[in-house]
C-alpha cells in the first residue's frame, strides 16, 4: 500500500478532522508519517488565538492579524523579546505536542500557516520556553532497552517518520536542542531529561538534515552532542547524512522517506561520526562563493603587507571563516563623486574576541586594524542587518576591490606599493598562526612576518620545489633579496632550519611543520594562547552578567539612515 492509499483509510479521515486536509496531507504524504502515529502524537489545528495565548503562553501581539480582522484591540500585557516586535503569526496553525523523556512535561510547538517574522523559521515556541528531549509515546518503552538503537533527529515530523517504520527516535528542538543554551565552555550542557535514557552500551544514530555537511554550526552541534554521548557511555555514534531530495539541499529524513528512499540503504552507507570540513561541500554547492574566496586568498598572498602584518592575519582569519560560514550578497557603495554603485561581497559574522583568538592578537589590535582596512576599502562592517547588542558583528569582504587590485598588480590602499603577483593557487590550508615576540620577557618568536613568508613561499612553490629569492622579496615588499636576507624574520626561519636557501633559490624543508611546532613551544606560544583564552572567557562572563542584569536592548542595532563610515552606503530598499 502506498502513502497515497492511506488518504482513504479511517485513521486518515480522523486525522483530517483534527488538523485539516492540508496539514493531514503534509504529515502523511509529504512526511511519510503513519496516520496512527500522528494521532498518537496528538497533532491538532487552531484557527483562533485564545487557546494559544491563554493556555499555552504565546504572546497576544503575535496574532495581530486575527485581532485586527475582527476590529479588536491587540492586548499588550505580556513580556515579549525584542526579536518578536512588529512580527505577526497568521492562523490557522498546527499545534505539535512534545513530551519530555521523563514523561511528565509537555510543551507545545506551533507551525503557523504563515508569518511576518524576518527569518526563515517555520516553527515557534512561546518566549522563554524551556526545551525538552521529545519522545513519541511509542518510544517510552525503549528508554532503558540498550539493545535498541536511538535515532536522534531535529523536528517532530522527522521523529514520527522514523517511528512509523519501527525505529526508536528522539527529537531535538533544533540542532542545539539538547541544551537550553549554547554553553560551549560548560562541562556538561545537556538537558536534565537526557538522563532518563540509558546510553551505556547503546548505538546512537545522528540523522540531521541534508545541509549538515555544508553547515559549520550543525557540525559544531553534532560534535558537542557526540562528545556528550560518548561521555555517557554510548558504544557507537553513527552519522547519517540525508541526501538532497528533488534539489532541496535542506531536506530532512522525512522528506527522504516520503520520496521512496530506503532507510537501510542510507544506514549502510553511513559510518562512525567524525567532524567534517564543511568548506568542501559548501563551496562545491556555491561556485561563485568559491571563486570569490580563492580570489581573496590570492590577493592576501600578492599584497604588500609591510608594517601591516596584523591586518593580514585578520583578513586571513576572515577568509577561513568565509569558507565555512560565508555567503555572497550584493551591496551598494558610494564613489568619491557621490555616485552609487553595486558590488558583490562575502558576508560573514564573527565576534571581535573570536577574531582575536584565531589571529593571536588582542581585541584592541583587532578593532584598530579593522578600522584601517575599512578606510582602505578592503572590508566593511555591515550595520544594516538586524543585530542585537550581544550578537557578533557582520562583515563584508569586498572581493571586487581585492580582485581588481590583484589583477592590476596594485593595492586598494591609496598610495600602496605595486606588486607584480605570481600565479598563486590559494592560501595554504594549514591553520598556521604565529605570535610576535615579547622583548620584555626575553621571548624571541618567529612572528607574524615569518607567518607571511611561510604562507607566500608555500603557495608559490606549489608546482615547483624552489622559488627565486628576488621573486619572494618582491612579493613580500622588500627592496631586493639583500634587504630580505638582512630582515629578522627571514634570518630566524633560516637559522631554525625551516627554510633552505641554495644560491639564489629558497624553499621550505619537508618537515617544516614539525620544526615550526618546536619553535612555537620554545617561544611559549601555548602559554600565551591559554592566557588570552582565559582573559576572553572572563570578559565574556562579565559581559553576559551585565547583559542579563541590564536586560536586552529595546531595539535592534539597525540604522535608519545611510552610514557615514568610509564609503559604505548601505542597501537600497
Buried (B, 14 or more C-beta within 10 A) or exposed (E): EEBEEBBEBEBBEBBBEBBBEEBBBBBBBBBBBBBBBBBBBBBBBBEEBEBBBEEBBBBBBBBBBBBEEEEEEBEEEBEBEBBBEEBBBBBBBBBBBBBBBBEEEEBBBBBBBEBEBEEEEEBBBBBEBEBBBBBBBBBBEBBEEBEBBBBBBBBBBBBBBBBBBEBBBBBBBEBBBBBBEEEEEEEEBBBEBBEBBBBEEBBBBBBBBBBBBBBBBBBBBBBBBBEBBBEBEBEBBBBBBBBBBEEBBBBBBBBBBBBEBEBEEBBEEBEEBEEBEBBBBBBEBBEEBBBBBBBBBBBBBBBBBEEBBBBBBBBBBBBBBBBBBBEBBEBBBBEEEEEEEEBBBBBBBBBBBBBBBBBBBBBEBBEEBBEBBBEBBBBBBBBBBBBBEEEBBBBBBBBBBBBBBBEEEBBBBEEEEEBEBBEBEBBBEEEBBBBBBEEEEEBEBBBBBBBBBBBBBBBBBEEEEBBBBBBBBBBBBBEEBEEBBEBEBBBBBBEBEBBBBEEEBBBBEEEBEEBBEEBBEEBBBEEBBEEBEEBBEEEBEEEEEEBEEEEEEEEBEEEEEBBEEBEBBBEEE
